[in-house]
Amino acid sequence: MKRILTPISYVLAAAYLCVDFIFAWIAKPISNWITRHFEMRKLRRWIRSLPPYPSLALFSVPVILLEPVKFVAAYVAATGNFIVALITFAFGELVKLVLIERLFDLTREKLLKISAFAWVYGHYVHAREWILKTEAWRTIRSVSRSALERIRTWQARRDRSPRPGLRS
């Protein structure tokens, strides 16, 4: 039984990690936009003033609060509302990752002073680099870039074409 479950668990873990990377790839521009438009200097100053372990506690809050959204989305999907489940899952993941991205950016130096966190983060970075080098990831990136280029081309054609019913 263990021979069967071990490969399955690795595949599921890899799939989960890939989904998280895709959401993180989407969350990064959102996080950057929030940084540019909402400065919140006092809050940033307070977060940066925290020592390492309180920074870790604050860093874990979005995970603790928003990780259960996945289970809610699974329940909603089980009831047959797949679109609502997908929206719930995507929104919860994006909010969680945006908050984590912002908090990590503000507390990185403090968090990396905690040896266990630094060890886990090192393994995360290593796994991420490995996934980004795989053929599967390069294929996904190529297909997504191609799709985005087709959408842009379609939008440009649509914007240039005269609209029916409108006369100059």
N, CA, C and O of each residue as an XYZ file, in Angstrom:
672
protein
N       0.828     -1.198      0.000
C       0.000      0.000      0.000
C       0.873      1.263      0.000
O       0.563      2.246     -0.673
N       1.979      1.214      0.775
C       2.865      2.371      0.850
C       3.492      2.672     -0.505
O       3.723      3.834     -0.842
N       3.773      1.609     -1.297
C       4.351      1.805     -2.626
C       3.415      2.577     -3.541
O       3.866      3.302     -4.427
N       2.129      2.425     -3.331
C       1.140      3.113     -4.158
C       0.920      4.543     -3.659
O       0.847      5.477     -4.457
N       0.814      4.710     -2.352
C       0.491      6.023     -1.793
C       1.644      7.021     -1.890
O       1.400      8.219     -2.036
N       2.882      6.564     -1.813
C       4.015      7.485     -1.857
C       4.076      8.258     -3.181
O       4.148      9.487     -3.151
N       4.051      7.589     -4.340
C       4.071      8.366     -5.591
C       2.852      9.275     -5.750
O       2.962     10.389     -6.262
N       1.703      8.794     -5.310
C       0.493      9.613     -5.411
C       0.638     10.872     -4.559
O       0.256     11.961     -4.988
N       1.188     10.728     -3.356
C       1.364     11.898     -2.489
C       2.374     12.880     -3.084
O       2.210     14.093     -2.949
N       3.430     12.360     -3.750
C       4.386     13.256     -4.401
C       3.740     14.021     -5.554
O       3.987     15.214     -5.730
N       2.924     13.338     -6.328
C       2.239     13.995     -7.451
C       1.287     15.065     -6.931
O       1.246     16.174     -7.463
N       0.524     14.735     -5.895
C      -0.400     15.718     -5.324
C       0.340     16.911     -4.731
O      -0.090     18.052     -4.899
N       1.446     16.657     -4.040
C       2.236     17.753     -3.473
C       2.813     18.637     -4.579
O       2.809     19.862     -4.462
N       3.307     18.017     -5.649
C       3.852     18.793     -6.766
C       2.758     19.626     -7.438
O       2.982     20.784     -7.791
N       1.587     19.036     -7.611
C       0.471     19.779     -8.216
C       0.074     20.960     -7.336
O      -0.150     22.064     -7.830
N      -0.013     20.719     -6.028
C      -0.359     21.788     -5.087
C       0.676     22.914     -5.149
O       0.318     24.092     -5.169
N       1.969     22.543     -5.179
C       3.036     23.534     -5.239
C       2.959     24.327     -6.540
O       3.162     25.541     -6.537
N       2.670     23.655     -7.646
C       2.545     24.350     -8.937
C       1.383     25.332     -8.936
O       1.509     26.447     -9.443
N       0.258     24.925     -8.371
C      -0.895     25.831     -8.282
C      -0.529     27.044     -7.430
O      -0.869     28.176     -7.775
N       0.167     26.805     -6.312
C       0.594     27.927     -5.479
C       1.541     28.860     -6.235
O       1.450     30.079     -6.088
N       2.447     28.301     -7.041
C       3.355     29.142     -7.826
C       2.598     29.977     -8.843
O       2.924     31.143     -9.061
N       1.595     29.388     -9.461
C       0.801     30.131    -10.444
C       0.053     31.273     -9.759
O       0.027     32.395    -10.265
N      -0.555     30.983     -8.602
C      -1.253     32.037     -7.869
C      -0.268     33.099     -7.373
O      -0.586     34.288     -7.381
N       0.919     32.678     -6.942
C       1.926     33.645     -6.495
C       2.368     34.523     -7.661
O       2.626     35.713     -7.481
N       2.454     33.941     -8.851
C       2.833     34.690    -10.048
C       1.784     35.752    -10.354
O       2.116     36.840    -10.825
N       0.522     35.438    -10.088
C      -0.562     36.395    -10.295
C      -0.597     37.420     -9.160
O      -0.882     38.596     -9.390
N      -0.307     36.973     -7.936
C      -0.401     37.835     -6.754
C       0.684     38.902     -6.721
O       0.462     39.985     -6.180
N       1.850     38.620     -7.287
C       2.974     39.576     -7.233
C       2.618     40.928     -7.849
O       2.860     41.950     -7.206
N       2.054     40.992     -9.067
C       1.676     42.306     -9.619
C       0.603     43.008     -8.793
O       0.620     44.232     -8.665
N      -0.323     42.243     -8.235
C      -1.364     42.838     -7.384
C      -0.721     43.451     -6.153
O      -1.055     44.569     -5.760
N       0.196     42.721     -5.547
C       0.909     43.216     -4.372
C       1.703     44.480     -4.697
O       1.709     45.432     -3.918
N       2.368     44.484     -5.844
C       3.121     45.678     -6.258
C       2.191     46.869     -6.482
O       2.530     47.999     -6.129
N       1.021     46.617     -7.067
C       0.053     47.694     -7.287
C      -0.408     48.267     -5.953
O      -0.493     49.486     -5.798
N      -0.705     47.406     -4.996
C      -1.132     47.863     -3.673
C      -0.040     48.700     -3.025
O      -0.321     49.727     -2.407
N       1.194     48.265     -3.167
C       2.325     49.013     -2.605
C       2.404     50.416     -3.189
O       2.642     51.385     -2.468
N       2.206     50.517     -4.495
C       2.291     51.828     -5.149
C       1.128     52.740     -4.786
O       1.316     53.953     -4.693
N      -0.060     52.202     -4.579
C      -1.248     53.029     -4.388
C      -1.677     53.236     -2.940
O      -2.398     54.187     -2.638
N      -1.248     52.369     -2.058
C      -1.622     52.483     -0.651
C      -0.353     52.387      0.197
O       0.106     51.292      0.523
N       0.194     53.521      0.542
C       1.482     53.523      1.244
C       1.388     53.031      2.680
O       2.212     52.209      3.081
N       0.451     53.478      3.453
C       0.271     53.064      4.845
C       1.605     53.062      5.601
O       2.030     52.034      6.128
N       2.235     54.193      5.644
C       3.579     54.314      6.225
C       3.635     53.890      7.685
O       4.557     53.178      8.082
N       2.663     54.315      8.495
C       2.693     53.974      9.922
C       2.588     52.474     10.136
O       3.292     51.910     10.973
N       1.710     51.831      9.382
C       1.559     50.386      9.507
C       2.829     49.660      9.066
O       3.276     48.727      9.733
N       3.405     50.084      7.953
C       4.659     49.469      7.494
C       5.770     49.665      8.513
O       6.535     48.739      8.785
N       5.863     50.865      9.079
C       6.892     51.144     10.084
C       6.707     50.243     11.306
O       7.681     49.721     11.850
N       5.441     50.060     11.739
C       5.175     49.206     12.899
C       5.552     47.750     12.600
O       6.169     47.079     13.428
N       5.175     47.271     11.411
C       5.495     45.885     11.045
C       7.006     45.685     10.994
O       7.515     44.674     11.478
N       7.717     46.634     10.417
C       9.178     46.516     10.337
C       9.849     46.598     11.706
O      10.962     46.098     11.874
N       9.198     47.215     12.678
C       9.798     47.350     14.009
C       9.658     46.082     14.851
O      10.294     45.966     15.898
N       8.845     45.144     14.411
C       8.622     43.931     15.190
C       9.876     43.059     15.246
O      10.612     42.970     14.264
N      10.122     42.416     16.391
C      11.213     41.436     16.477
C      10.889     40.186     15.649
O       9.778     40.069     15.132
N      11.840     39.248     15.512
C      11.633     38.078     14.639
C      10.398     37.230     14.951
O       9.617     36.957     14.040
N      10.190     36.804     16.200
C       9.075     35.897     16.477
C       7.702     36.575     16.380
O       6.768     35.947     15.881
N       7.535     37.810     16.828
C       6.257     38.484     16.539
C       6.037     38.688     15.030
O       4.900     38.654     14.561
N       7.120     38.899     14.277
C       6.994     38.989     12.813
C       6.484     37.669     12.249
O       5.647     37.654     11.346
N       6.992     36.558     12.786
C       6.530     35.241     12.345
C       5.057     35.036     12.695
O       4.296     34.484     11.900
N       4.665     35.479     13.875
C       3.259     35.355     14.274
C       2.369     36.164     13.323
O       1.333     35.676     12.873
N       2.773     37.391     13.024
C       1.995     38.217     12.102
C       1.968     37.603     10.710
O       0.937     37.623     10.039
N       3.096     37.060     10.278
C       3.217     36.428      8.968
C       2.277     35.223      8.844
O       1.783     34.926      7.756
N       2.035     34.539      9.950
C       1.193     33.340      9.905
C      -0.307     33.658      9.944
O      -1.122     32.788      9.639
N      -0.680     34.872     10.309
C      -2.103     35.225     10.422
C      -2.863     35.020      9.111
O      -3.926     34.399      9.137
N      -2.368     35.515      7.952
C      -3.136     35.274      6.718
C      -3.285     33.784      6.391
O      -4.317     33.357      5.873
N      -2.258     33.009      6.695
C      -2.336     31.570      6.429
C      -3.406     30.935      7.307
O      -4.238     30.168      6.822
N      -3.386     31.251      8.588
C      -4.341     30.664      9.527
C      -5.769     31.079      9.194
O      -6.686     30.261      9.272
N      -5.964     32.336      8.826
C      -7.315     32.820      8.552
C      -7.838     32.412      7.180
O      -9.032     32.154      7.027
N      -6.959     32.351      6.182
C      -7.439     32.156      4.816
C      -7.223     30.754      4.259
O      -7.781     30.432      3.210
N      -6.447     29.920      4.909
C      -6.274     28.545      4.431
C      -7.589     27.763      4.462
O      -7.829     26.968      3.553
N      -8.449     27.951      5.466
C      -9.737     27.234      5.466
C     -10.653     27.578      4.286
O     -11.620     26.860      4.033
N     -10.365     28.655      3.569
C     -11.174     29.003      2.402
C     -11.134     27.865      1.377
O     -12.107     27.646      0.656
N     -10.016     27.148      1.311
C      -9.920     26.013      0.387
C     -10.957     24.943      0.737
O     -11.591     24.373     -0.150
N     -11.122     24.680      2.012
C     -12.099     23.679      2.433
C     -13.527     24.162      2.168
O     -14.398     23.376      1.796
N     -13.755     25.449      2.361
C     -15.069     26.020      2.043
C     -15.342     25.860      0.547
O     -16.439     25.472      0.146
N     -14.334     26.163     -0.271
C     -14.496     26.020     -1.722
C     -14.755     24.559     -2.094
O     -15.568     24.282     -2.976
N     -14.074     23.629     -1.433
C     -14.306     22.200     -1.703
C     -15.734     21.809     -1.335
O     -16.383     21.062     -2.068
N     -16.219     22.304     -0.216
C     -17.599     22.013      0.194
C     -18.597     22.589     -0.815
O     -19.558     21.924     -1.202
N     -18.356     23.827     -1.231
C     -19.259     24.466     -2.198
C     -19.236     23.687     -3.516
O     -20.275     23.528     -4.156
N     -18.057     23.202     -3.925
C     -17.968     22.404     -5.150
C     -18.731     21.093     -4.986
O     -19.380     20.628     -5.923
N     -18.654     20.502     -3.801
C     -19.355     19.240     -3.548
C     -20.871     19.410     -3.601
O     -21.600     18.455     -3.870
N     -21.338     20.623     -3.344
C     -22.779     20.876     -3.426
C     -23.225     21.163     -4.858
O     -24.414     21.348     -5.121
N     -22.256     21.200     -5.784
C     -22.601     21.395     -7.191
C     -22.395     22.798     -7.717
O     -22.625     23.039     -8.902
N     -21.975     23.722     -6.894
C     -21.755     25.112     -7.321
C     -20.286     25.319     -7.698
O     -19.533     25.952     -6.959
N     -19.887     24.781     -8.852
C     -18.483     24.786     -9.231
C     -17.953     26.189     -9.516
O     -16.815     26.500     -9.164
N     -18.745     27.020    -10.134
C     -18.293     28.383    -10.445
C     -18.078     29.173     -9.153
O     -17.064     29.855     -9.004
N     -19.018     29.083     -8.233
C     -18.881     29.769     -6.948
C     -17.671     29.222     -6.191
O     -16.929     29.979     -5.564
N     -17.476     27.904     -6.254
C     -16.327     27.286     -5.593
C     -15.021     27.785     -6.192
O     -14.080     28.088     -5.459
N     -14.953     27.872     -7.507
C     -13.748     28.343     -8.177
C     -13.450     29.795     -7.812
O     -12.303     30.146     -7.537
N     -14.471     30.625     -7.810
C     -14.301     32.036     -7.450
C     -13.871     32.159     -5.990
O     -12.982     32.948     -5.672
N     -14.493     31.388     -5.103
C     -14.137     31.412     -3.683
C     -12.683     30.997     -3.489
O     -11.930     31.648     -2.765
N     -12.301     29.904     -4.145
C     -10.927     29.414     -4.028
C      -9.932     30.443     -4.552
O      -8.956     30.768     -3.876
N     -10.180     30.955     -5.755
C      -9.252     31.903     -6.377
C      -9.139     33.184     -5.554
O      -8.036     33.681     -5.328
N     -10.266     33.715     -5.109
C     -10.241     34.950     -4.318
C      -9.495     34.735     -2.995
O      -8.653     35.550     -2.619
N      -9.802     33.642     -2.293
C      -9.134     33.352     -1.026
C      -7.636     33.174     -1.195
O      -6.852     33.690     -0.399
N      -7.235     32.440     -2.234
C      -5.805     32.223     -2.482
C      -5.103     33.527     -2.829
O      -4.012     33.797     -2.327
N      -5.717     34.334     -3.680
C      -5.074     35.591     -4.073
C      -4.932     36.541     -2.891
O      -3.882     37.161     -2.722
N      -5.974     36.665     -2.073
C      -5.887     37.540     -0.906
C      -4.804     37.039      0.041
O      -4.000     37.823      0.544
N      -4.786     35.719      0.285
C      -3.772     35.142      1.175
C      -2.363     35.407      0.641
O      -1.485     35.843      1.387
N      -2.151     35.146     -0.636
C      -0.812     35.314     -1.197
C      -0.381     36.776     -1.280
O       0.796     37.089     -1.096
N      -1.324     37.664     -1.555
C      -0.977     39.093     -1.578
C      -0.553     39.550     -0.181
O       0.446     40.253     -0.029
N      -1.315     39.147      0.837
C      -0.951     39.520      2.213
C       0.378     38.909      2.612
O       1.209     39.583      3.221
N       0.590     37.653      2.283
C       1.865     37.000      2.611
C       3.011     37.688      1.884
O       4.067     37.926      2.471
N       2.811     38.004      0.623
C       3.849     38.687     -0.166
C       4.235     40.022      0.480
O       5.417     40.325      0.644
N       3.227     40.809      0.840
C       3.501     42.112      1.458
C       4.207     41.944      2.807
O       5.194     42.624      3.087
N       3.691     41.027      3.644
C       4.297     40.826      4.960
C       5.713     40.271      4.845
O       6.599     40.675      5.599
N       5.934     39.353      3.915
C       7.285     38.809      3.756
C       8.250     39.876      3.282
O       9.396     39.933      3.726
N       7.781     40.721      2.376
C       8.633     41.809      1.895
C       9.046     42.734      3.044
O      10.176     43.220      3.077
N       8.133     42.972      3.975
C       8.416     43.875      5.098
C       9.222     43.212      6.217
O       9.909     43.909      6.963
N       9.156     41.894      6.352
C       9.774     41.223      7.505
C      10.835     40.190      7.116
O      11.268     39.414      7.968
N      11.254     40.162      5.878
C      12.189     39.139      5.390
C      13.427     38.985      6.265
O      13.763     37.870      6.664
N      14.102     40.076      6.567
C      15.352     39.992      7.343
C      15.099     39.397      8.728
O      15.885     38.583      9.214
N      14.007     39.806      9.352
C      13.686     39.300     10.699
C      13.327     37.817     10.644
O      13.777     37.033     11.479
N      12.512     37.434      9.656
C      12.094     36.039      9.557
C      13.270     35.112      9.284
O      13.318     33.996      9.802
N      14.217     35.568      8.472
C      15.359     34.716      8.146
C      16.351     34.593      9.297
O      17.286     33.796      9.219
N      16.165     35.364     10.356
C      16.974     35.196     11.569
C      16.519     33.984     12.382
O      17.257     33.495     13.236
N      15.312     33.504     12.118
C      14.793     32.310     12.790
C      15.291     31.110     11.993
O      14.919     30.935     10.832
N      16.131     30.281     12.612
C      16.807     29.211     11.872
C      15.831     28.241     11.213
O      16.057     27.840     10.071
N      14.767     27.856     11.885
C      13.800     26.921     11.291
C      13.120     27.555     10.077
O      12.925     26.886      9.063
N      12.761     28.825     10.168
C      12.133     29.513      9.043
C      13.113     29.609      7.883
O      12.746     29.369      6.732
N      14.368     29.961      8.187
C      15.387     30.071      7.142
C      15.596     28.723      6.448
O      15.790     28.678      5.233
N      15.558     27.627      7.208
C      15.729     26.295      6.639
C      14.573     25.963      5.703
O      14.790     25.500      4.583
N      13.347     26.198      6.160
C      12.164     25.920      5.336
C      12.161     26.813      4.095
O      11.864     26.347      2.995
N      12.485     28.079      4.268
C      12.504     29.006      3.143
C      13.563     28.594      2.122
O      13.331     28.685      0.916
N      14.721     28.143      2.599
C      15.765     27.661      1.694
C      15.283     26.482      0.859
O      15.552     26.417     -0.341
N      14.579     25.560      1.485
C      14.032     24.416      0.750
C      12.932     24.862     -0.227
O      12.824     24.325     -1.329
N      12.130     25.828      0.176
C      11.096     26.365     -0.698
C      11.726     26.994     -1.945
O      11.275     26.758     -3.066
N      12.758     27.783     -1.737
C      13.432     28.439     -2.864
C      14.047     27.390     -3.787
O      13.966     27.511     -5.010
N      14.658     26.368     -3.204
C      15.255     25.294     -4.000
C      14.188     24.569     -4.825
O      14.391     24.317     -6.012
N      13.052     24.233     -4.203
C      11.964     23.553     -4.912
C      11.399     24.442     -6.013
O      11.087     23.971     -7.107
N      11.274     25.717     -5.717
C      10.747     26.658     -6.708
C      11.684     26.754     -7.909
O      11.232     26.732     -9.054
N      12.978     26.860     -7.654
C      13.950     26.924     -8.748
C      13.909     25.660     -9.589
O      14.012     25.721    -10.814
N      13.756     24.498     -8.927
C      13.694     23.234     -9.643
C      12.462     23.198    -10.550
O      12.552     22.803    -11.712
N      11.320     23.611    -10.016
C      10.083     23.599    -10.813
C      10.191     24.555    -11.989
O       9.749     24.234    -13.092
N      10.776     25.728    -11.762
C      10.889     26.708    -12.844
C      11.809     26.232    -13.963
O      11.718     26.730    -15.085
N      12.692     25.277    -13.678
C      13.595     24.736    -14.694
C      13.006     23.555    -15.449
O      13.575     23.124    -16.451
N      11.884     23.025    -14.992
C      11.317     21.842    -15.638
C      10.703     22.179    -16.992
O      10.290     23.310    -17.248
N      10.657     21.174    -17.837
C      10.056     21.323    -19.154
C       8.568     21.645    -19.050
O       8.038     22.428    -19.838
N       7.905     21.041    -18.079
C       6.468     21.282    -17.902
C       6.202     22.750    -17.604
O       5.276     23.336    -18.164
N       6.999     23.351    -16.731
C       6.798     24.756    -16.387
C       7.071     25.644    -17.596
O       6.334     26.596    -17.849
N       8.135     25.332    -18.346
C       8.442     26.133    -19.539
C       7.292     26.031    -20.554
O       6.954     27.015    -21.212
N       6.705     24.857    -20.674
C       5.575     24.681    -21.590
C       4.379     25.508    -21.134
O       3.742     26.181    -21.945
N       4.074     25.460    -19.844
C       2.957     26.244    -19.309
C       3.186     27.730    -19.561
O       2.269     28.436    -19.980
N       4.389     28.203    -19.312
C       4.709     29.621    -19.541
C       4.567     29.984    -21.023
O       4.039     31.043    -21.360
N       5.040     29.102    -21.896
C       4.948     29.357    -23.334
C       3.493     29.423    -23.789
O       3.112     30.320    -24.541
N       2.690     28.475    -23.333
C       1.271     28.453    -23.708
C       0.561     29.692    -23.166
O      -0.248     30.296    -23.869
N       0.858     30.079    -21.914
C       0.186     31.255    -21.344
C       0.608     32.529    -22.065
O      -0.223     33.407    -22.297
N       1.878     32.643    -22.423
C       2.317     33.824    -23.185
C       1.650     33.870    -24.553
O       1.240     34.935    -25.015
N       1.542     32.711    -25.201
C       0.892     32.641    -26.504
C      -0.577     33.044    -26.391
O      -1.090     33.790    -27.224
N      -1.247     32.544    -25.354
C      -2.657     32.891    -25.155
C      -2.817     34.389    -24.899
O      -3.723     35.018    -25.445
N      -1.944     34.958    -24.074
C      -2.019     36.399    -23.810
C      -1.772     37.201    -25.080
O      -2.433     38.214    -25.310
N      -0.831     36.762    -25.902
C      -0.551     37.461    -27.155
C      -1.746     37.383    -28.101
O      -2.062     38.359    -28.781
N      -2.406     36.236    -28.149
C      -3.596     36.110    -28.993
C      -4.721     37.015    -28.500
O      -5.432     37.621    -29.302
N      -4.877     37.105    -27.193
C      -5.912     37.980    -26.628
C      -5.606     39.435    -26.968
O      -6.504     40.188    -27.345
N      -4.342     39.832    -26.836
C      -3.957     41.212    -27.171
C      -4.199     41.501    -28.653
O      -4.703     42.567    -29.006
N      -3.840     40.552    -29.515
C      -4.062     40.724    -30.950
C      -5.552     40.855    -31.245
O      -5.958     41.719    -32.022
N      -6.362     40.008    -30.632
C      -7.810     40.058    -30.821
C      -8.364     41.403    -30.350
O      -9.202     41.997    -31.029
N      -7.904     41.888    -29.192
C      -8.369     43.180    -28.682
C      -7.959     44.320    -29.601
O      -8.739     45.242    -29.842
N      -6.723     44.256    -30.120
C      -6.257     45.314    -31.021
C      -7.092     45.330    -32.300
O      -7.452     46.402    -32.787
N      -7.404     44.159    -32.849
C      -8.246     44.089    -34.053
C      -9.645     44.619    -33.761
O     -10.226     45.355    -34.560
N     -10.173     44.234    -32.606
C     -11.517     44.675    -32.229
C     -11.548     46.192    -32.075
O     -12.507     46.836    -32.501
N     -10.514     46.770    -31.472
C     -10.476     48.215    -31.263
C     -10.308     48.984    -32.570
O     -10.784     50.113    -32.683
N      -9.639     48.391    -33.559
C      -9.426     49.065    -34.838
C     -10.611     48.952    -35.773
O     -10.813     49.819    -36.623
N     -11.404     47.891    -35.628
C     -12.512     47.681    -36.562
C     -13.655     48.647    -36.256
O     -13.917     48.961    -35.095
N     -14.330     49.113    -37.301
C     -15.471     50.012    -37.070
C     -16.609     49.247    -36.392
O     -16.862     48.081    -36.697
N     -17.257     49.899    -35.508
C     -18.352     49.271    -34.770
C     -19.654     49.474    -35.513
O     -19.966     50.582    -35.949
N     -20.412     48.402    -35.655
C     -21.687     48.548    -36.369
C     -22.629     49.474    -35.618
O     -22.706     49.448    -34.390
N     -23.335     50.280    -36.369
C     -24.328     51.168    -35.767
C     -23.761     52.514    -35.358
O     -24.519     53.426    -35.026
N     -22.440     52.658    -35.375
C     -21.818     53.944    -35.009
C     -21.301     54.607    -36.283
O     -20.547     53.999    -37.042
N     -21.700     55.826    -36.509
C     -21.233     56.549    -37.696
C     -20.487     57.777    -37.249
O     -20.840     58.423    -36.262
N     -19.446     58.089    -37.996
C     -18.632     59.244    -37.650
C     -19.236     60.511    -38.164
O     -18.676     61.589    -37.960
